[in-house]
Amino acid sequence: MMCCGISSAIAGSYEYEELYRGLPFDMPRIERPVFPDATVSVVKYGAVGDGQHKCTAAIQRAIDEMAAKGGGKVVIPSGLWLTGPIVLKDNINLHLEKGATLLFSPDINDYPVVNTTYEGIPAKRAQSPISATGAKNIAITGRGVIDGNGEVWRPLKQEKTTPAQWKRITSQGGFYRRATMWAPAKEDLPRPIMVNLYECKNVLLEGVVFQNSPAWNVHPECCENVIIDGVDIRNPSYAQNGDGLDLDACKNCIVVNTTFDVGDDGICIKSGKDEHGRKRGRACENVIISGCTVYAGHGGFVIGSEMSGGVKNIKCSDCQFLGTDIGLRFKSCRGRGGVVENIWIENISMVNILGDAIRFNLYYGSKTVMVENPDGTKRPAEIAAEPVTEKTPSFRNLHIKNIMCSGAQRAIYFNGLPEMPVKDVTMENVVITANEAGYMTYCKNIKQKNVTVKAKDNKPVGEYYCK
């Protein structure tokens, strides 16, 4: 894969050139990985696509032998292919043909506990169904489905389910940790991320459905030159920790024409958690997101809460969020550290947002304390500032333009830190209809141009302790 500037003479031939036009930060062009012209079917190695015979060894042998020969395409034909965890190698394109379903085994004994990370912290967890470490030129392509069999791993909260869903899942055995929380096992299982790519370079995910993950669905971490184009990432709405895409401390990424319908955040940008993330010091940077749709999800486009290594140079445009809990979601808390800056968000449409259309919350995991005004209305309580240290998170230089939202519970919620306000945020051409207008606390230099909030409570957006 090439990763370099393209001369003006050939710029028009570059597949993603439109995404770079007017880009407000410098970012090298990235292209799809190129693979040797060699193809092999997993059937050649004894795999049987009947959903009954476990194909782990056959699939892994096909990958290993193709990689040893220099790489190429490993084909999963139409059928139902039951497998344990598999590992991608250099120069391998795992290609799922139309009608192919790669179904990961429901037997948790097939997944050995390995050293990995979770939420940016080193951890021991079950081996991911699909993983790669330090691989170059890898891809998962085609028109098939990758299913993580997540229900054998995930705990379940009753409030996230319908009565029918709760009855169906809990009737299959398992254990009640409390009356309203069920789990498939008595003890916590070290649930794996379904697709875990670590320190990989030149990555392509295209066309495939990724669904039903044990925890996070697709997680490139510390990767470089990543293209995600035209995939469908799905989880049940009740999936605990069922994030769609977590781009974590990655550099030079394109995410386009992709749909998300998940049980947690849809498109999420991260860079490690707390001290480990700060020491690693690898920002998530140079990311273009365009033409994506998020249905169910805690947030449509999200940064945080693990952002301790920093996030910068991100553009998210021409996306729609249809029924997410929150539209644009930025979250962190004291102790994280890290700087989020140079973020451009534009041309976003939202419908039926269950919570906030735009939310900055620097008290993630805590509740806002409200106090009463003399007129009986309420405002956020004043909070004492703490010393600014490396543990203080910072959000600055964000540009939010051409945002249309029809229906939200609350339009705007900015909740900054008194010692480090959310600052230098520009909002232009924003129209939001909501039940409540919302408010901003501990913000600095918030510029608004053509911002209209039509709230049923007939109140303006409140401002408290802002500069």
VMD Tcl script that draws the C-alpha trace (Angstrom):
set ca {
  {0.00 0.00 0.00}
  {1.28 3.44 -0.82}
  {0.99 6.23 1.69}
  {2.27 9.41 0.20}
  {1.16 12.61 -1.44}
  {-0.21 12.30 -4.99}
  {0.96 14.68 -7.66}
  {-1.62 16.98 -9.18}
  {-1.16 15.23 -12.53}
  {-2.70 12.01 -11.26}
  {-4.74 13.25 -8.32}
  {-7.99 12.84 -10.22}
  {-7.44 9.11 -10.56}
  {-7.18 8.55 -6.84}
  {-10.22 6.61 -5.63}
  {-10.81 8.67 -2.49}
  {-9.75 12.03 -3.90}
  {-13.12 13.63 -3.17}
  {-12.59 13.01 0.55}
  {-9.35 15.02 0.49}
  {-10.76 18.01 -1.33}
  {-10.72 20.93 1.10}
  {-9.47 18.78 3.96}
  {-8.52 21.21 6.77}
  {-5.41 19.29 7.82}
  {-2.52 17.56 6.09}
  {-3.02 13.84 5.62}
  {-1.22 11.45 3.27}
  {-3.24 9.61 0.63}
  {-3.80 5.99 1.53}
  {-4.76 3.27 -0.89}
  {-6.02 -0.27 -0.72}
  {-3.48 -2.99 -0.06}
  {-2.45 -4.96 -3.14}
  {-2.22 -8.75 -2.89}
  {-0.47 -11.36 -5.01}
  {-2.63 -12.96 -7.69}
  {-3.13 -16.23 -5.84}
  {-6.38 -17.71 -4.54}
  {-7.24 -20.73 -2.45}
  {-10.50 -21.98 -0.97}
  {-10.61 -23.26 2.59}
  {-12.40 -26.31 1.17}
  {-9.03 -27.45 -0.17}
  {-7.85 -27.79 3.41}
  {-10.83 -29.83 4.56}
  {-13.23 -27.14 5.75}
  {-16.91 -28.12 5.59}
  {-19.56 -25.41 5.37}
  {-22.42 -27.22 7.08}
  {-22.37 -25.35 10.40}
  {-21.62 -28.60 12.24}
  {-17.96 -29.39 11.58}
  {-15.47 -27.05 13.22}
  {-13.20 -25.57 10.55}
  {-10.64 -23.75 12.69}
  {-7.61 -25.82 11.72}
  {-8.49 -25.85 8.03}
  {-9.00 -22.08 7.82}
  {-5.83 -21.34 9.76}
  {-3.77 -23.72 7.59}
  {-5.07 -21.99 4.47}
  {-4.03 -18.61 5.86}
  {-0.64 -19.81 7.09}
  {0.33 -21.60 3.88}
  {-0.83 -18.76 1.65}
  {1.15 -16.29 3.79}
  {4.23 -18.52 3.60}
  {4.01 -18.40 -0.22}
  {3.87 -14.60 -0.22}
  {0.15 -14.04 0.28}
  {-3.07 -13.86 -1.68}
  {-6.80 -14.43 -1.29}
  {-8.18 -17.06 1.11}
  {-11.78 -17.71 0.11}
  {-14.68 -18.64 2.38}
  {-17.33 -19.94 -0.07}
  {-21.09 -19.79 0.34}
  {-22.12 -21.86 3.36}
  {-22.09 -21.85 7.15}
  {-18.56 -22.24 8.47}
  {-18.18 -22.98 12.18}
  {-14.78 -22.00 13.56}
  {-12.75 -21.06 16.59}
  {-10.41 -18.05 16.63}
  {-8.26 -17.38 13.57}
  {-5.22 -15.16 13.08}
  {-4.54 -13.09 9.96}
  {-1.02 -12.96 8.54}
  {0.92 -10.63 6.20}
  {-0.47 -10.20 2.66}
  {-3.69 -12.13 3.34}
  {-7.09 -11.12 2.02}
  {-9.74 -13.17 3.83}
  {-12.57 -13.08 1.29}
  {-16.13 -14.14 2.12}
  {-18.19 -14.89 -0.96}
  {-21.85 -14.01 -1.19}
  {-23.83 -16.40 1.00}
  {-20.88 -17.19 3.30}
  {-21.31 -16.97 7.07}
  {-18.27 -17.37 9.28}
  {-19.84 -18.39 12.61}
  {-17.57 -18.41 15.64}
  {-17.86 -21.29 18.03}
  {-20.18 -21.05 21.06}
  {-17.70 -23.16 23.07}
  {-15.73 -20.70 25.19}
  {-13.05 -23.35 25.72}
  {-12.01 -22.75 22.10}
  {-10.73 -19.29 23.09}
  {-7.56 -19.39 25.21}
  {-6.86 -16.49 27.55}
  {-4.14 -14.27 26.06}
  {-2.37 -11.03 26.89}
  {-4.12 -8.17 25.12}
  {-5.68 -4.80 25.94}
  {-9.17 -3.57 26.72}
  {-10.22 0.07 26.92}
  {-6.57 0.94 26.47}
  {-5.31 -1.03 29.47}
  {-3.22 -4.24 29.26}
  {-5.49 -7.15 30.14}
  {-5.89 -10.89 29.95}
  {-8.88 -11.76 27.83}
  {-10.12 -14.58 25.68}
  {-8.49 -14.66 22.25}
  {-10.41 -12.62 19.70}
  {-12.33 -14.54 17.03}
  {-10.29 -12.65 14.40}
  {-6.98 -11.06 15.32}
  {-3.68 -9.89 13.92}
  {-0.61 -8.42 15.59}
  {2.04 -6.55 13.64}
  {0.65 -7.74 10.30}
  {1.08 -5.81 7.05}
  {-1.25 -5.74 4.05}
  {-4.29 -7.53 5.42}
  {-7.92 -7.43 4.39}
  {-11.35 -8.87 5.11}
  {-13.51 -8.45 2.01}
  {-16.50 -9.85 0.17}
  {-20.23 -10.04 0.73}
  {-20.46 -12.54 3.57}
  {-21.19 -12.35 7.29}
  {-18.89 -12.70 10.28}
  {-20.85 -13.61 13.42}
  {-19.19 -13.63 16.85}
  {-21.88 -15.68 18.65}
  {-21.90 -12.97 21.29}
  {-24.82 -14.20 23.37}
  {-22.71 -17.00 24.85}
  {-20.43 -14.29 26.31}
  {-22.41 -11.16 27.12}
  {-24.20 -10.32 30.37}
  {-27.67 -8.90 29.94}
  {-29.45 -6.04 31.68}
  {-33.21 -6.35 31.80}
  {-33.82 -2.64 31.23}
  {-32.14 -2.92 27.82}
  {-34.47 -5.64 26.55}
  {-38.08 -6.16 25.66}
  {-39.96 -8.74 27.77}
  {-39.75 -11.19 24.87}
  {-36.00 -10.73 24.50}
  {-35.42 -11.11 28.23}
  {-37.48 -14.29 28.38}
  {-35.85 -15.81 25.30}
  {-32.28 -15.25 26.41}
  {-32.60 -16.02 30.11}
  {-34.54 -19.22 29.41}
  {-31.38 -20.74 27.90}
  {-29.74 -21.31 31.27}
  {-27.11 -19.06 32.80}
  {-27.15 -17.22 36.10}
  {-28.84 -14.21 37.67}
  {-26.31 -11.87 39.25}
  {-29.24 -9.89 40.51}
  {-32.92 -9.90 39.63}
  {-32.42 -7.57 36.68}
  {-29.05 -8.79 35.42}
  {-28.37 -12.17 33.84}
  {-25.12 -13.70 32.59}
  {-24.32 -16.88 30.64}
  {-21.70 -17.87 33.24}
  {-21.51 -17.55 37.02}
  {-18.18 -15.73 36.92}
  {-17.22 -12.86 34.66}
  {-15.89 -14.18 31.38}
  {-12.91 -12.30 29.86}
  {-14.97 -11.43 26.82}
  {-12.98 -10.90 23.62}
  {-13.22 -8.12 21.08}
  {-14.47 -9.75 17.89}
  {-12.00 -8.25 15.38}
  {-8.84 -7.10 17.14}
  {-6.06 -5.69 14.93}
  {-3.00 -4.46 16.84}
  {0.01 -2.63 15.39}
  {-1.03 -3.54 11.85}
  {-0.28 -1.52 8.74}
  {-2.24 -1.28 5.48}
  {-5.62 -2.67 6.48}
  {-8.79 -3.00 4.39}
  {-12.25 -4.01 5.60}
  {-14.76 -3.94 2.76}
  {-18.27 -5.18 2.03}
  {-18.60 -7.66 4.89}
  {-21.17 -7.76 7.71}
  {-19.61 -7.86 11.19}
  {-22.18 -8.77 13.82}
  {-23.01 -10.20 17.24}
  {-19.68 -9.59 18.94}
  {-18.85 -10.73 22.50}
  {-17.72 -7.18 23.39}
  {-16.51 -4.46 21.01}
  {-17.07 -5.39 17.40}
  {-14.22 -3.99 15.25}
  {-11.16 -2.61 17.04}
  {-8.07 -1.47 15.12}
  {-5.53 -0.41 17.77}
  {-2.24 1.37 17.03}
  {-2.76 0.63 13.33}
  {-1.70 2.74 10.36}
  {-3.30 3.20 6.94}
  {-6.75 1.75 7.58}
  {-9.63 1.76 5.07}
  {-13.12 0.69 6.10}
  {-15.45 0.90 3.12}
  {-19.01 -0.30 2.72}
  {-19.23 -2.63 5.69}
  {-22.22 -3.26 7.94}
  {-21.52 -3.43 11.68}
  {-24.38 -4.80 13.78}
  {-25.10 -5.82 17.34}
  {-28.35 -6.27 19.24}
  {-29.46 -3.04 20.90}
  {-29.07 -4.76 24.28}
  {-25.47 -5.88 23.64}
  {-23.34 -4.96 26.67}
  {-20.19 -3.10 25.51}
  {-21.39 -3.70 21.97}
  {-19.48 -0.84 20.30}
  {-19.49 -0.82 16.51}
  {-16.10 0.61 15.49}
  {-13.37 1.72 17.91}
  {-10.48 3.41 16.13}
  {-7.92 3.40 18.92}
  {-4.62 5.30 18.63}
  {-4.65 4.76 14.87}
  {-3.11 6.97 12.19}
  {-4.31 7.68 8.64}
  {-7.78 6.15 8.41}
  {-10.74 6.35 6.04}
  {-14.22 5.16 7.10}
  {-16.82 5.51 4.35}
  {-20.23 4.23 3.27}
  {-20.61 2.09 6.38}
  {-23.69 1.40 8.52}
  {-23.87 0.83 12.26}
  {-26.72 -0.60 14.33}
  {-25.28 -1.53 17.70}
  {-25.65 -1.79 21.46}
  {-23.15 0.92 22.40}
  {-21.29 3.70 20.59}
  {-21.40 3.52 16.80}
  {-18.28 5.31 15.44}
  {-15.87 5.85 18.31}
  {-12.42 7.47 18.38}
  {-10.09 6.48 21.24}
  {-6.40 6.63 22.20}
  {-5.82 4.70 25.41}
  {-6.88 5.15 28.99}
  {-5.35 7.11 31.85}
  {-1.65 6.61 32.70}
  {-1.10 3.80 30.20}
  {-2.53 5.88 27.37}
  {-0.50 8.94 28.34}
  {2.74 6.97 28.57}
  {2.11 5.31 25.22}
  {1.52 8.78 23.83}
  {-0.03 7.73 20.53}
  {-2.80 9.98 19.32}
  {-5.61 8.87 17.09}
  {-4.99 11.19 14.16}
  {-5.69 11.86 10.51}
  {-9.13 10.26 10.20}
  {-11.78 10.88 7.53}
  {-15.32 9.61 8.15}
  {-17.91 10.16 5.43}
  {-21.21 8.80 4.17}
  {-21.96 6.65 7.22}
  {-25.28 5.86 8.89}
  {-25.80 5.02 12.56}
  {-29.12 3.58 13.70}
  {-29.28 2.32 17.30}
  {-26.25 3.18 19.42}
  {-25.29 5.14 22.51}
  {-23.65 7.71 20.26}
  {-23.45 8.37 16.53}
  {-20.00 9.96 16.28}
  {-18.06 9.70 19.53}
  {-14.68 10.74 20.91}
  {-13.68 9.16 24.24}
  {-13.90 8.42 26.95}
  {-10.50 6.72 26.56}
  {-8.58 9.54 24.86}
  {-5.51 9.85 27.07}
  {-3.05 9.68 24.16}
  {-4.82 12.51 22.38}
  {-7.09 12.85 19.35}
  {-6.44 15.27 16.50}
  {-7.14 15.96 12.84}
  {-10.51 14.26 12.48}
  {-13.16 15.10 9.89}
  {-16.64 13.56 10.07}
  {-19.04 14.62 7.33}
  {-22.14 13.67 5.36}
  {-23.43 11.19 7.94}
  {-26.84 10.49 9.42}
  {-27.80 9.34 12.89}
  {-31.26 7.81 13.04}
  {-32.50 7.01 16.52}
  {-29.20 6.99 18.40}
  {-29.15 7.83 22.11}
  {-26.83 10.79 21.48}
  {-25.83 12.34 18.18}
  {-22.39 13.95 18.57}
  {-20.82 12.68 21.79}
  {-17.59 13.83 23.43}
  {-16.72 12.30 26.79}
  {-13.90 12.17 29.29}
  {-13.24 12.77 32.97}
  {-10.60 13.93 35.42}
  {-7.75 11.47 35.47}
  {-7.71 10.77 31.74}
  {-5.45 13.56 30.54}
  {-4.97 13.90 26.79}
  {-5.89 16.64 24.31}
  {-8.70 16.44 21.76}
  {-8.23 19.11 19.10}
  {-8.69 20.00 15.45}
  {-12.01 18.23 14.94}
  {-14.25 19.13 11.98}
  {-17.84 17.88 11.85}
  {-20.17 18.97 9.07}
  {-23.24 18.02 7.06}
  {-24.84 15.77 9.68}
  {-28.54 14.95 9.81}
  {-30.19 13.44 12.86}
  {-33.69 12.12 13.52}
  {-35.29 10.94 16.77}
  {-32.28 11.31 19.05}
  {-33.26 9.82 22.39}
  {-30.98 12.03 24.48}
  {-28.74 14.95 23.48}
  {-28.14 16.06 19.92}
  {-24.70 17.47 20.88}
  {-23.01 16.52 24.15}
  {-19.67 17.36 25.75}
  {-19.36 15.69 29.14}
  {-16.10 15.95 31.06}
  {-17.66 14.14 34.03}
  {-18.24 10.83 32.27}
  {-19.55 8.30 34.77}
  {-20.86 10.99 37.16}
  {-24.16 12.78 37.50}
  {-24.58 16.55 37.30}
  {-25.66 18.09 40.60}
  {-28.44 20.64 40.13}
  {-29.37 23.50 42.47}
  {-32.45 25.73 42.53}
  {-32.56 29.30 41.26}
  {-34.60 31.97 43.09}
  {-37.35 31.66 40.48}
  {-37.69 27.93 41.08}
  {-35.81 26.80 37.98}
  {-32.66 24.74 38.34}
  {-29.07 25.18 37.26}
  {-25.93 23.07 37.51}
  {-24.10 23.50 40.80}
  {-20.84 25.42 40.80}
  {-17.84 23.10 41.02}
  {-14.48 23.77 42.63}
  {-11.52 23.82 40.26}
  {-8.69 21.37 40.69}
  {-5.02 21.90 39.77}
  {-4.25 21.35 36.08}
  {-1.92 18.35 35.66}
  {-1.14 15.73 33.03}
  {-4.33 14.02 34.23}
  {-6.51 16.92 33.09}
  {-8.33 16.25 29.79}
  {-8.69 19.06 27.28}
  {-11.16 19.56 24.40}
  {-10.42 22.49 22.09}
  {-10.64 23.75 18.53}
  {-13.73 21.90 17.34}
  {-15.82 23.00 14.37}
  {-19.45 21.91 14.05}
  {-21.19 23.05 10.88}
  {-24.38 22.29 8.94}
  {-26.07 20.14 11.58}
  {-29.78 19.40 11.30}
  {-31.63 17.48 14.00}
  {-35.35 16.76 13.97}
  {-36.32 15.56 17.40}
  {-34.08 15.14 20.46}
  {-34.76 15.08 24.16}
  {-32.21 17.84 24.72}
  {-30.50 19.98 22.10}
  {-27.17 20.91 23.67}
  {-25.27 19.80 26.76}
  {-21.75 21.12 27.32}
  {-20.34 20.14 30.71}
  {-16.74 21.28 31.00}
  {-14.24 21.38 33.84}
  {-13.75 24.62 35.79}
  {-9.97 24.19 35.54}
  {-10.10 23.24 31.83}
  {-13.23 24.51 30.07}
  {-14.38 23.16 26.75}
  {-13.02 25.92 24.54}
  {-12.76 27.28 21.03}
  {-15.83 25.53 19.67}
  {-17.49 26.96 16.57}
  {-21.09 26.06 15.75}
  {-22.43 27.30 12.42}
  {-25.68 26.59 10.58}
  {-27.13 24.36 13.30}
  {-30.88 23.70 13.59}
  {-32.17 21.44 16.36}
  {-35.72 20.71 17.50}
  {-35.89 19.16 20.95}
  {-37.98 18.87 24.07}
  {-35.39 20.81 26.09}
  {-32.91 23.44 24.98}
  {-30.18 22.35 27.40}
  {-27.25 24.31 28.78}
  {-23.51 24.90 28.78}
  {-21.25 24.96 31.84}
  {-17.57 25.81 32.09}
  {-17.04 26.70 28.45}
  {-14.81 29.34 26.87}
  {-14.96 31.03 23.49}
  {-17.99 29.21 22.10}
  {-18.81 30.92 18.80}
  {-22.29 30.53 17.32}
  {-23.48 31.60 13.88}
  {-26.94 30.77 12.59}
  {-27.67 28.41 15.47}
  {-31.38 27.74 16.03}
  {-32.72 25.65 18.88}
  {-36.47 25.11 18.85}
  {-37.31 23.66 22.25}
  {-40.71 22.67 23.58}
  {-39.75 24.12 26.96}
  {-39.48 27.54 25.23}
  {-36.18 28.27 26.94}
  {-32.90 29.39 25.43}
  {-29.76 27.31 25.88}
  {-28.54 28.19 29.38}
  {-24.97 29.31 30.03}
  {-23.38 28.92 33.47}
  {-19.84 29.68 34.56}
  {-18.79 30.33 30.95}
  {-16.25 32.86 29.73}
}
mol new
graphics top color blue
foreach p $ca { graphics top sphere $p radius 0.5 }
foreach p [lrange $ca 0 end-1] q [lrange $ca 1 end] { graphics top cylinder $p $q radius 0.2 }
display resetview
